[in-house]
Structures are given as structure tokens and as C-alpha cells.
Amino acid sequence: ANRRNQIHANKVMDAQLKQMKQTTRLHALTALMEYFNRQISDPTSSEEKVLKAREKRRETVAEIDRIIHRFNDNELDAMD
């Protein structure tokens, strides 16, 4: 029983670590989004800079979407 408890505790800790890494990544991506939004809305930004920031923002949104889908998949897996 003790070994089983230890294995379960390790699995829980691994899952928590994975979730913390995903959460940290989401925070970083959110900061990037804010940066790109500032570049886009800055009236002194060149058209080229705005276009590049919009493209980078789209890539960031796609990455956020992938992480959110992974969260949802992991929640469904945890229900099994």
C-alpha cells in the first residue's frame, strides 16, 4: 500500500509540474500578446512593424490555442 501511495503521489506531482509549465508558458505568451498589441496600436510604428507584429500576434494566439486544447485533453484524461 505504501509503494502504491508513493507511485500515486509521484504521478500527481508530475501532473502538477506539467500544468505549472503550461501555465508559465501561457503567462509568457500573454506578455508577448501585450507587447505585440502595443506595437500595433503605437502611432509611431511603421506599417512594416505593424504587419510583423500582427503576424507574430497570430502565431502567439495559435500557440495559446494549442495549450488550451492540451489543458482540455488532460482534464478529459484525468476523468478516465
PDB file of N, CA, C and O in Angstrom:
ATOM      1  N   ALA A   1       0.837  -1.200   0.000  1.00  0.00           N
ATOM      2  CA  ALA A   1       0.000   0.000   0.000  1.00  0.00           C
ATOM      3  C   ALA A   1       0.878   1.259   0.000  1.00  0.00           C
ATOM      4  O   ALA A   1       0.566   2.250  -0.661  1.00  0.00           O
ATOM      5  N   ASN A   2       1.978   1.197   0.754  1.00  0.00           N
ATOM      6  CA  ASN A   2       2.875   2.353   0.836  1.00  0.00           C
ATOM      7  C   ASN A   2       3.486   2.680  -0.524  1.00  0.00           C
ATOM      8  O   ASN A   2       3.557   3.841  -0.928  1.00  0.00           O
ATOM      9  N   ARG A   3       3.926   1.630  -1.223  1.00  0.00           N
ATOM     10  CA  ARG A   3       4.519   1.822  -2.558  1.00  0.00           C
ATOM     11  C   ARG A   3       3.483   2.383  -3.527  1.00  0.00           C
ATOM     12  O   ARG A   3       3.790   3.257  -4.337  1.00  0.00           O
ATOM     13  N   ARG A   4       2.271   1.881  -3.440  1.00  0.00           N
ATOM     14  CA  ARG A   4       1.192   2.359  -4.310  1.00  0.00           C
ATOM     15  C   ARG A   4       0.909   3.848  -4.053  1.00  0.00           C
ATOM     16  O   ARG A   4       0.704   4.626  -4.984  1.00  0.00           O
ATOM     17  N   ASN A   5       0.902   4.215  -2.791  1.00  0.00           N
ATOM     18  CA  ASN A   5       0.695   5.623  -2.435  1.00  0.00           C
ATOM     19  C   ASN A   5       1.814   6.503  -2.987  1.00  0.00           C
ATOM     20  O   ASN A   5       1.565   7.603  -3.481  1.00  0.00           O
ATOM     21  N   GLN A   6       3.046   6.008  -2.899  1.00  0.00           N
ATOM     22  CA  GLN A   6       4.189   6.769  -3.398  1.00  0.00           C
ATOM     23  C   GLN A   6       4.106   6.944  -4.915  1.00  0.00           C
ATOM     24  O   GLN A   6       4.381   8.025  -5.434  1.00  0.00           O
ATOM     25  N   ILE A   7       3.728   5.880  -5.619  1.00  0.00           N
ATOM     26  CA  ILE A   7       3.578   5.952  -7.075  1.00  0.00           C
ATOM     27  C   ILE A   7       2.492   6.970  -7.435  1.00  0.00           C
ATOM     28  O   ILE A   7       2.659   7.783  -8.344  1.00  0.00           O
ATOM     29  N   HIS A   8       1.388   6.908  -6.710  1.00  0.00           N
ATOM     30  CA  HIS A   8       0.293   7.865  -6.962  1.00  0.00           C
ATOM     31  C   HIS A   8       0.756   9.294  -6.690  1.00  0.00           C
ATOM     32  O   HIS A   8       0.467  10.200  -7.472  1.00  0.00           O
ATOM     33  N   ALA A   9       1.468   9.498  -5.593  1.00  0.00           N
ATOM     34  CA  ALA A   9       1.958  10.838  -5.251  1.00  0.00           C
ATOM     35  C   ALA A   9       2.912  11.354  -6.335  1.00  0.00           C
ATOM     36  O   ALA A   9       2.871  12.532  -6.690  1.00  0.00           O
ATOM     37  N   ASN A  10       3.765  10.477  -6.855  1.00  0.00           N
ATOM     38  CA  ASN A  10       4.678  10.883  -7.923  1.00  0.00           C
ATOM     39  C   ASN A  10       3.923  11.276  -9.182  1.00  0.00           C
ATOM     40  O   ASN A  10       4.283  12.250  -9.842  1.00  0.00           O
ATOM     41  N   LYS A  11       2.878  10.528  -9.522  1.00  0.00           N
ATOM     42  CA  LYS A  11       2.074  10.852 -10.701  1.00  0.00           C
ATOM     43  C   LYS A  11       1.388  12.206 -10.539  1.00  0.00           C
ATOM     44  O   LYS A  11       1.329  13.004 -11.474  1.00  0.00           O
ATOM     45  N   VAL A  12       0.874  12.448  -9.343  1.00  0.00           N
ATOM     46  CA  VAL A  12       0.210  13.725  -9.063  1.00  0.00           C
ATOM     47  C   VAL A  12       1.214  14.869  -9.177  1.00  0.00           C
ATOM     48  O   VAL A  12       0.906  15.906  -9.764  1.00  0.00           O
ATOM     49  N   MET A  13       2.410  14.690  -8.621  1.00  0.00           N
ATOM     50  CA  MET A  13       3.438  15.732  -8.693  1.00  0.00           C
ATOM     51  C   MET A  13       3.875  15.981 -10.133  1.00  0.00           C
ATOM     52  O   MET A  13       4.090  17.127 -10.527  1.00  0.00           O
ATOM     53  N   ASP A  14       4.007  14.915 -10.918  1.00  0.00           N
ATOM     54  CA  ASP A  14       4.367  15.069 -12.333  1.00  0.00           C
ATOM     55  C   ASP A  14       3.292  15.863 -13.077  1.00  0.00           C
ATOM     56  O   ASP A  14       3.602  16.748 -13.874  1.00  0.00           O
ATOM     57  N   ALA A  15       2.033  15.537 -12.810  1.00  0.00           N
ATOM     58  CA  ALA A  15       0.927  16.247 -13.460  1.00  0.00           C
ATOM     59  C   ALA A  15       0.918  17.723 -13.058  1.00  0.00           C
ATOM     60  O   ALA A  15       0.681  18.597 -13.892  1.00  0.00           O
ATOM     61  N   GLN A  16       1.177  17.994 -11.777  1.00  0.00           N
ATOM     62  CA  GLN A  16       1.215  19.377 -11.305  1.00  0.00           C
ATOM     63  C   GLN A  16       2.358  20.146 -11.953  1.00  0.00           C
ATOM     64  O   GLN A  16       2.193  21.307 -12.328  1.00  0.00           O
ATOM     65  N   LEU A  17       3.511  19.507 -12.086  1.00  0.00           N
ATOM     66  CA  LEU A  17       4.664  20.147 -12.713  1.00  0.00           C
ATOM     67  C   LEU A  17       4.363  20.479 -14.170  1.00  0.00           C
ATOM     68  O   LEU A  17       4.679  21.570 -14.643  1.00  0.00           O
ATOM     69  N   LYS A  18       3.756  19.542 -14.869  1.00  0.00           N
ATOM     70  CA  LYS A  18       3.402  19.760 -16.271  1.00  0.00           C
ATOM     71  C   LYS A  18       2.415  20.928 -16.393  1.00  0.00           C
ATOM     72  O   LYS A  18       2.544  21.771 -17.280  1.00  0.00           O
ATOM     73  N   GLN A  19       1.446  20.963 -15.502  1.00  0.00           N
ATOM     74  CA  GLN A  19       0.466  22.046 -15.531  1.00  0.00           C
ATOM     75  C   GLN A  19       1.128  23.387 -15.205  1.00  0.00           C
ATOM     76  O   GLN A  19       0.794  24.403 -15.814  1.00  0.00           O
ATOM     77  N   MET A  20       2.056  23.397 -14.258  1.00  0.00           N
ATOM     78  CA  MET A  20       2.763  24.637 -13.919  1.00  0.00           C
ATOM     79  C   MET A  20       3.570  25.142 -15.105  1.00  0.00           C
ATOM     80  O   MET A  20       3.616  26.346 -15.361  1.00  0.00           O
ATOM     81  N   LYS A  21       4.211  24.221 -15.832  1.00  0.00           N
ATOM     82  CA  LYS A  21       4.976  24.621 -17.014  1.00  0.00           C
ATOM     83  C   LYS A  21       4.059  25.228 -18.068  1.00  0.00           C
ATOM     84  O   LYS A  21       4.404  26.236 -18.685  1.00  0.00           O
ATOM     85  N   GLN A  22       2.887  24.617 -18.280  1.00  0.00           N
ATOM     86  CA  GLN A  22       1.935  25.141 -19.262  1.00  0.00           C
ATOM     87  C   GLN A  22       1.410  26.513 -18.828  1.00  0.00           C
ATOM     88  O   GLN A  22       1.250  27.415 -19.651  1.00  0.00           O
ATOM     89  N   THR A  23       1.148  26.654 -17.546  1.00  0.00           N
ATOM     90  CA  THR A  23       0.662  27.931 -17.023  1.00  0.00           C
ATOM     91  C   THR A  23       1.729  29.015 -17.193  1.00  0.00           C
ATOM     92  O   THR A  23       1.417  30.143 -17.575  1.00  0.00           O
ATOM     93  N   THR A  24       2.976  28.673 -16.911  1.00  0.00           N
ATOM     94  CA  THR A  24       4.072  29.623 -17.092  1.00  0.00           C
ATOM     95  C   THR A  24       4.190  30.031 -18.551  1.00  0.00           C
ATOM     96  O   THR A  24       4.389  31.207 -18.856  1.00  0.00           O
ATOM     97  N   ARG A  25       4.071  29.078 -19.441  1.00  0.00           N
ATOM     98  CA  ARG A  25       4.129  29.360 -20.882  1.00  0.00           C
ATOM     99  C   ARG A  25       2.969  30.285 -21.281  1.00  0.00           C
ATOM    100  O   ARG A  25       3.162  31.218 -22.061  1.00  0.00           O
ATOM    101  N   LEU A  26       1.776  30.029 -20.751  1.00  0.00           N
ATOM    102  CA  LEU A  26       0.633  30.892 -21.058  1.00  0.00           C
ATOM    103  C   LEU A  26       0.875  32.327 -20.591  1.00  0.00           C
ATOM    104  O   LEU A  26       0.527  33.278 -21.290  1.00  0.00           O
ATOM    105  N   HIS A  27       1.471  32.480 -19.409  1.00  0.00           N
ATOM    106  CA  HIS A  27       1.774  33.825 -18.904  1.00  0.00           C
ATOM    107  C   HIS A  27       2.767  34.537 -19.823  1.00  0.00           C
ATOM    108  O   HIS A  27       2.612  35.722 -20.118  1.00  0.00           O
ATOM    109  N   ALA A  28       3.777  33.809 -20.268  1.00  0.00           N
ATOM    110  CA  ALA A  28       4.765  34.399 -21.173  1.00  0.00           C
ATOM    111  C   ALA A  28       4.116  34.794 -22.496  1.00  0.00           C
ATOM    112  O   ALA A  28       4.392  35.867 -23.033  1.00  0.00           O
ATOM    113  N   LEU A  29       3.260  33.931 -23.017  1.00  0.00           N
ATOM    114  CA  LEU A  29       2.582  34.239 -24.281  1.00  0.00           C
ATOM    115  C   LEU A  29       1.640  35.434 -24.132  1.00  0.00           C
ATOM    116  O   LEU A  29       1.493  36.231 -25.058  1.00  0.00           O
ATOM    117  N   THR A  30       1.013  35.555 -22.981  1.00  0.00           N
ATOM    118  CA  THR A  30       0.145  36.704 -22.726  1.00  0.00           C
ATOM    119  C   THR A  30       0.965  37.993 -22.721  1.00  0.00           C
ATOM    120  O   THR A  30       0.529  39.010 -23.261  1.00  0.00           O
ATOM    121  N   ALA A  31       2.141  37.951 -22.117  1.00  0.00           N
ATOM    122  CA  ALA A  31       3.018  39.125 -22.117  1.00  0.00           C
ATOM    123  C   ALA A  31       3.432  39.476 -23.548  1.00  0.00           C
ATOM    124  O   ALA A  31       3.494  40.653 -23.905  1.00  0.00           O
ATOM    125  N   LEU A  32       3.712  38.466 -24.362  1.00  0.00           N
ATOM    126  CA  LEU A  32       4.042  38.710 -25.765  1.00  0.00           C
ATOM    127  C   LEU A  32       2.874  39.364 -26.502  1.00  0.00           C
ATOM    128  O   LEU A  32       3.064  40.293 -27.287  1.00  0.00           O
ATOM    129  N   MET A  33       1.671  38.870 -26.241  1.00  0.00           N
ATOM    130  CA  MET A  33       0.475  39.451 -26.873  1.00  0.00           C
ATOM    131  C   MET A  33       0.373  40.947 -26.535  1.00  0.00           C
ATOM    132  O   MET A  33       0.100  41.772 -27.407  1.00  0.00           O
ATOM    133  N   GLU A  34       0.594  41.278 -25.274  1.00  0.00           N
ATOM    134  CA  GLU A  34       0.529  42.676 -24.864  1.00  0.00           C
ATOM    135  C   GLU A  34       1.586  43.505 -25.595  1.00  0.00           C
ATOM    136  O   GLU A  34       1.321  44.631 -26.016  1.00  0.00           O
ATOM    137  N   TYR A  35       2.767  42.947 -25.738  1.00  0.00           N
ATOM    138  CA  TYR A  35       3.846  43.629 -26.450  1.00  0.00           C
ATOM    139  C   TYR A  35       3.454  43.876 -27.910  1.00  0.00           C
ATOM    140  O   TYR A  35       3.601  44.989 -28.416  1.00  0.00           O
ATOM    141  N   PHE A  36       2.960  42.841 -28.579  1.00  0.00           N
ATOM    142  CA  PHE A  36       2.565  42.995 -29.979  1.00  0.00           C
ATOM    143  C   PHE A  36       1.403  43.979 -30.112  1.00  0.00           C
ATOM    144  O   PHE A  36       1.370  44.770 -31.055  1.00  0.00           O
ATOM    145  N   ASN A  37       0.456  43.940 -29.183  1.00  0.00           N
ATOM    146  CA  ASN A  37      -0.675  44.880 -29.218  1.00  0.00           C
ATOM    147  C   ASN A  37      -0.191  46.325 -29.088  1.00  0.00           C
ATOM    148  O   ASN A  37      -0.710  47.227 -29.746  1.00  0.00           O
ATOM    149  N   ARG A  38       0.810  46.529 -28.229  1.00  0.00           N
ATOM    150  CA  ARG A  38       1.358  47.889 -28.077  1.00  0.00           C
ATOM    151  C   ARG A  38       2.025  48.336 -29.373  1.00  0.00           C
ATOM    152  O   ARG A  38       1.870  49.486 -29.785  1.00  0.00           O
ATOM    153  N   GLN A  39       2.769  47.432 -30.021  1.00  0.00           N
ATOM    154  CA  GLN A  39       3.409  47.789 -31.291  1.00  0.00           C
ATOM    155  C   GLN A  39       2.359  48.137 -32.353  1.00  0.00           C
ATOM    156  O   GLN A  39       2.524  49.089 -33.116  1.00  0.00           O
ATOM    157  N   ILE A  40       1.296  47.364 -32.389  1.00  0.00           N
ATOM    158  CA  ILE A  40       0.243  47.573 -33.389  1.00  0.00           C
ATOM    159  C   ILE A  40      -0.472  48.897 -33.150  1.00  0.00           C
ATOM    160  O   ILE A  40      -0.779  49.620 -34.098  1.00  0.00           O
ATOM    161  N   SER A  41      -0.734  49.211 -31.903  1.00  0.00           N
ATOM    162  CA  SER A  41      -1.502  50.426 -31.606  1.00  0.00           C
ATOM    163  C   SER A  41      -0.647  51.690 -31.514  1.00  0.00           C
ATOM    164  O   SER A  41      -1.184  52.796 -31.449  1.00  0.00           O
ATOM    165  N   ASP A  42       0.670  51.536 -31.508  1.00  0.00           N
ATOM    166  CA  ASP A  42       1.574  52.688 -31.415  1.00  0.00           C
ATOM    167  C   ASP A  42       1.536  53.472 -32.728  1.00  0.00           C
ATOM    168  O   ASP A  42       1.885  52.943 -33.783  1.00  0.00           O
ATOM    169  N   PRO A  43       1.110  54.740 -32.657  1.00  0.00           N
ATOM    170  CA  PRO A  43       1.012  55.527 -33.895  1.00  0.00           C
ATOM    171  C   PRO A  43       2.362  55.793 -34.570  1.00  0.00           C
ATOM    172  O   PRO A  43       2.409  56.171 -35.741  1.00  0.00           O
ATOM    173  N   THR A  44       3.454  55.593 -33.833  1.00  0.00           N
ATOM    174  CA  THR A  44       4.773  55.820 -34.433  1.00  0.00           C
ATOM    175  C   THR A  44       5.331  54.559 -35.111  1.00  0.00           C
ATOM    176  O   THR A  44       6.382  54.613 -35.750  1.00  0.00           O
ATOM    177  N   SER A  45       4.632  53.429 -34.971  1.00  0.00           N
ATOM    178  CA  SER A  45       5.100  52.191 -35.604  1.00  0.00           C
ATOM    179  C   SER A  45       4.935  52.284 -37.114  1.00  0.00           C
ATOM    180  O   SER A  45       3.921  52.763 -37.622  1.00  0.00           O
ATOM    181  N   SER A  46       5.962  51.811 -37.818  1.00  0.00           N
ATOM    182  CA  SER A  46       5.879  51.776 -39.285  1.00  0.00           C
ATOM    183  C   SER A  46       4.872  50.702 -39.699  1.00  0.00           C
ATOM    184  O   SER A  46       4.525  49.815 -38.919  1.00  0.00           O
ATOM    185  N   GLU A  47       4.414  50.807 -40.947  1.00  0.00           N
ATOM    186  CA  GLU A  47       3.469  49.817 -41.453  1.00  0.00           C
ATOM    187  C   GLU A  47       4.085  48.421 -41.420  1.00  0.00           C
ATOM    188  O   GLU A  47       3.414  47.438 -41.107  1.00  0.00           O
ATOM    189  N   GLU A  48       5.383  48.353 -41.752  1.00  0.00           N
ATOM    190  CA  GLU A  48       6.087  47.061 -41.733  1.00  0.00           C
ATOM    191  C   GLU A  48       6.105  46.477 -40.315  1.00  0.00           C
ATOM    192  O   GLU A  48       5.878  45.283 -40.124  1.00  0.00           O
ATOM    193  N   LYS A  49       6.373  47.321 -39.340  1.00  0.00           N
ATOM    194  CA  LYS A  49       6.418  46.873 -37.945  1.00  0.00           C
ATOM    195  C   LYS A  49       5.045  46.375 -37.493  1.00  0.00           C
ATOM    196  O   LYS A  49       4.939  45.363 -36.801  1.00  0.00           O
ATOM    197  N   VAL A  50       3.998  47.097 -37.893  1.00  0.00           N
ATOM    198  CA  VAL A  50       2.632  46.701 -37.527  1.00  0.00           C
ATOM    199  C   VAL A  50       2.281  45.355 -38.169  1.00  0.00           C
ATOM    200  O   VAL A  50       1.714  44.481 -37.512  1.00  0.00           O
ATOM    201  N   LEU A  51       2.616  45.191 -39.446  1.00  0.00           N
ATOM    202  CA  LEU A  51       2.322  43.933 -40.136  1.00  0.00           C
ATOM    203  C   LEU A  51       3.057  42.761 -39.483  1.00  0.00           C
ATOM    204  O   LEU A  51       2.486  41.686 -39.300  1.00  0.00           O
ATOM    205  N   LYS A  52       4.321  42.978 -39.137  1.00  0.00           N
ATOM    206  CA  LYS A  52       5.111  41.928 -38.483  1.00  0.00           C
ATOM    207  C   LYS A  52       4.519  41.605 -37.106  1.00  0.00           C
ATOM    208  O   LYS A  52       4.430  40.436 -36.730  1.00  0.00           O
ATOM    209  N   ALA A  53       4.121  42.618 -36.365  1.00  0.00           N
ATOM    210  CA  ALA A  53       3.532  42.408 -35.037  1.00  0.00           C
ATOM    211  C   ALA A  53       2.213  41.652 -35.149  1.00  0.00           C
ATOM    212  O   ALA A  53       1.922  40.792 -34.318  1.00  0.00           O
ATOM    213  N   ARG A  54       1.413  41.964 -36.167  1.00  0.00           N
ATOM    214  CA  ARG A  54       0.148  41.238 -36.359  1.00  0.00           C
ATOM    215  C   ARG A  54       0.401  39.767 -36.663  1.00  0.00           C
ATOM    216  O   ARG A  54      -0.296  38.891 -36.151  1.00  0.00           O
ATOM    217  N   GLU A  55       1.404  39.500 -37.500  1.00  0.00           N
ATOM    218  CA  GLU A  55       1.734  38.108 -37.827  1.00  0.00           C
ATOM    219  C   GLU A  55       2.211  37.364 -36.579  1.00  0.00           C
ATOM    220  O   GLU A  55       1.799  36.233 -36.324  1.00  0.00           O
ATOM    221  N   LYS A  56       3.081  38.011 -35.807  1.00  0.00           N
ATOM    222  CA  LYS A  56       3.575  37.389 -34.574  1.00  0.00           C
ATOM    223  C   LYS A  56       2.434  37.185 -33.577  1.00  0.00           C
ATOM    224  O   LYS A  56       2.398  36.185 -32.860  1.00  0.00           O
ATOM    225  N   ARG A  57       1.512  38.131 -33.539  1.00  0.00           N
ATOM    226  CA  ARG A  57       0.357  38.005 -32.642  1.00  0.00           C
ATOM    227  C   ARG A  57      -0.494  36.797 -33.052  1.00  0.00           C
ATOM    228  O   ARG A  57      -0.956  36.047 -32.193  1.00  0.00           O
ATOM    229  N   ARG A  58      -0.701  36.609 -34.359  1.00  0.00           N
ATOM    230  CA  ARG A  58      -1.461  35.447 -34.836  1.00  0.00           C
ATOM    231  C   ARG A  58      -0.776  34.138 -34.421  1.00  0.00           C
ATOM    232  O   ARG A  58      -1.439  33.199 -33.980  1.00  0.00           O
ATOM    233  N   GLU A  59       0.546  34.083 -34.563  1.00  0.00           N
ATOM    234  CA  GLU A  59       1.296  32.891 -34.145  1.00  0.00           C
ATOM    235  C   GLU A  59       1.153  32.649 -32.644  1.00  0.00           C
ATOM    236  O   GLU A  59       1.034  31.508 -32.197  1.00  0.00           O
ATOM    237  N   THR A  60       1.166  33.731 -31.877  1.00  0.00           N
ATOM    238  CA  THR A  60       1.030  33.625 -30.422  1.00  0.00           C
ATOM    239  C   THR A  60      -0.350  33.112 -30.051  1.00  0.00           C
ATOM    240  O   THR A  60      -0.485  32.259 -29.174  1.00  0.00           O
ATOM    241  N   VAL A  61      -1.378  33.630 -30.719  1.00  0.00           N
ATOM    242  CA  VAL A  61      -2.751  33.173 -30.463  1.00  0.00           C
ATOM    243  C   VAL A  61      -2.862  31.677 -30.775  1.00  0.00           C
ATOM    244  O   VAL A  61      -3.492  30.932 -30.024  1.00  0.00           O
ATOM    245  N   ALA A  62      -2.259  31.242 -31.869  1.00  0.00           N
ATOM    246  CA  ALA A  62      -2.304  29.828 -32.238  1.00  0.00           C
ATOM    247  C   ALA A  62      -1.638  28.965 -31.165  1.00  0.00           C
ATOM    248  O   ALA A  62      -2.133  27.888 -30.836  1.00  0.00           O
ATOM    249  N   GLU A  63      -0.516  29.441 -30.623  1.00  0.00           N
ATOM    250  CA  GLU A  63       0.180  28.691 -29.570  1.00  0.00           C
ATOM    251  C   GLU A  63      -0.672  28.639 -28.302  1.00  0.00           C
ATOM    252  O   GLU A  63      -0.751  27.595 -27.654  1.00  0.00           O
ATOM    253  N   ILE A  64      -1.302  29.744 -27.946  1.00  0.00           N
ATOM    254  CA  ILE A  64      -2.195  29.768 -26.781  1.00  0.00           C
ATOM    255  C   ILE A  64      -3.328  28.764 -26.994  1.00  0.00           C
ATOM    256  O   ILE A  64      -3.688  28.023 -26.079  1.00  0.00           O
ATOM    257  N   ASP A  65      -3.882  28.745 -28.196  1.00  0.00           N
ATOM    258  CA  ASP A  65      -4.975  27.827 -28.516  1.00  0.00           C
ATOM    259  C   ASP A  65      -4.523  26.371 -28.351  1.00  0.00           C
ATOM    260  O   ASP A  65      -5.268  25.550 -27.814  1.00  0.00           O
ATOM    261  N   ARG A  66      -3.314  26.048 -28.807  1.00  0.00           N
ATOM    262  CA  ARG A  66      -2.799  24.677 -28.661  1.00  0.00           C
ATOM    263  C   ARG A  66      -2.660  24.293 -27.180  1.00  0.00           C
ATOM    264  O   ARG A  66      -2.991  23.175 -26.787  1.00  0.00           O
ATOM    265  N   ILE A  67      -2.176  25.220 -26.383  1.00  0.00           N
ATOM    266  CA  ILE A  67      -2.012  24.941 -24.944  1.00  0.00           C
ATOM    267  C   ILE A  67      -3.370  24.727 -24.289  1.00  0.00           C
ATOM    268  O   ILE A  67      -3.535  23.814 -23.480  1.00  0.00           O
ATOM    269  N   ILE A  68      -4.336  25.559 -24.634  1.00  0.00           N
ATOM    270  CA  ILE A  68      -5.679  25.420 -24.049  1.00  0.00           C
ATOM    271  C   ILE A  68      -6.275  24.072 -24.427  1.00  0.00           C
ATOM    272  O   ILE A  68      -6.900  23.415 -23.594  1.00  0.00           O
ATOM    273  N   HIS A  69      -6.088  23.655 -25.676  1.00  0.00           N
ATOM    274  CA  HIS A  69      -6.601  22.352 -26.084  1.00  0.00           C
ATOM    275  C   HIS A  69      -5.918  21.226 -25.306  1.00  0.00           C
ATOM    276  O   HIS A  69      -6.561  20.238 -24.951  1.00  0.00           O
ATOM    277  N   ARG A  70      -4.614  21.373 -25.039  1.00  0.00           N
ATOM    278  CA  ARG A  70      -3.909  20.369 -24.245  1.00  0.00           C
ATOM    279  C   ARG A  70      -4.464  20.319 -22.825  1.00  0.00           C
ATOM    280  O   ARG A  70      -4.619  19.238 -22.257  1.00  0.00           O
ATOM    281  N   PHE A  71      -4.764  21.479 -22.249  1.00  0.00           N
ATOM    282  CA  PHE A  71      -5.380  21.513 -20.917  1.00  0.00           C
ATOM    283  C   PHE A  71      -6.683  20.726 -20.944  1.00  0.00           C
ATOM    284  O   PHE A  71      -6.934  19.901 -20.065  1.00  0.00           O
ATOM    285  N   ASN A  72      -7.509  20.982 -21.950  1.00  0.00           N
ATOM    286  CA  ASN A  72      -8.795  20.300 -22.049  1.00  0.00           C
ATOM    287  C   ASN A  72      -8.605  18.798 -22.213  1.00  0.00           C
ATOM    288  O   ASN A  72      -9.320  18.012 -21.591  1.00  0.00           O
ATOM    289  N   ASP A  73      -7.645  18.392 -23.048  1.00  0.00           N
ATOM    290  CA  ASP A  73      -7.383  16.965 -23.239  1.00  0.00           C
ATOM    291  C   ASP A  73      -6.916  16.325 -21.933  1.00  0.00           C
ATOM    292  O   ASP A  73      -7.341  15.223 -21.588  1.00  0.00           O
ATOM    293  N   ASN A  74      -6.039  17.025 -21.210  1.00  0.00           N
ATOM    294  CA  ASN A  74      -5.546  16.478 -19.944  1.00  0.00           C
ATOM    295  C   ASN A  74      -6.659  16.346 -18.923  1.00  0.00           C
ATOM    296  O   ASN A  74      -6.678  15.384 -18.155  1.00  0.00           O
ATOM    297  N   GLU A  75      -7.589  17.297 -18.898  1.00  0.00           N
ATOM    298  CA  GLU A  75      -8.714  17.219 -17.966  1.00  0.00           C
ATOM    299  C   GLU A  75      -9.586  16.012 -18.303  1.00  0.00           C
ATOM    300  O   GLU A  75     -10.064  15.316 -17.407  1.00  0.00           O
ATOM    301  N   LEU A  76      -9.792  15.768 -19.603  1.00  0.00           N
ATOM    302  CA  LEU A  76     -10.590  14.609 -20.008  1.00  0.00           C
ATOM    303  C   LEU A  76      -9.862  13.326 -19.644  1.00  0.00           C
ATOM    304  O   LEU A  76     -10.488  12.369 -19.188  1.00  0.00           O
ATOM    305  N   ASP A  77      -8.539  13.292 -19.842  1.00  0.00           N
ATOM    306  CA  ASP A  77      -7.762  12.105 -19.481  1.00  0.00           C
ATOM    307  C   ASP A  77      -7.854  11.823 -17.976  1.00  0.00           C
ATOM    308  O   ASP A  77      -7.926  10.670 -17.553  1.00  0.00           O
ATOM    309  N   ALA A  78      -7.851  12.885 -17.188  1.00  0.00           N
ATOM    310  CA  ALA A  78      -7.917  12.722 -15.727  1.00  0.00           C
ATOM    311  C   ALA A  78      -9.247  12.133 -15.280  1.00  0.00           C
ATOM    312  O   ALA A  78      -9.335  11.537 -14.206  1.00  0.00           O
ATOM    313  N   MET A  79     -10.287  12.297 -16.103  1.00  0.00           N
ATOM    314  CA  MET A  79     -11.603  11.776 -15.744  1.00  0.00           C
ATOM    315  C   MET A  79     -11.693  10.266 -15.962  1.00  0.00           C
ATOM    316  O   MET A  79     -12.554   9.602 -15.385  1.00  0.00           O
ATOM    317  N   ASP A  80     -10.801   9.727 -16.797  1.00  0.00           N
ATOM    318  CA  ASP A  80     -10.850   8.278 -17.100  1.00  0.00           C
ATOM    319  C   ASP A  80     -10.521   7.436 -15.884  1.00  0.00           C
ATOM    320  O   ASP A  80     -10.518   6.208 -15.966  1.00  0.00           O
TER     321      ASP A  80
END
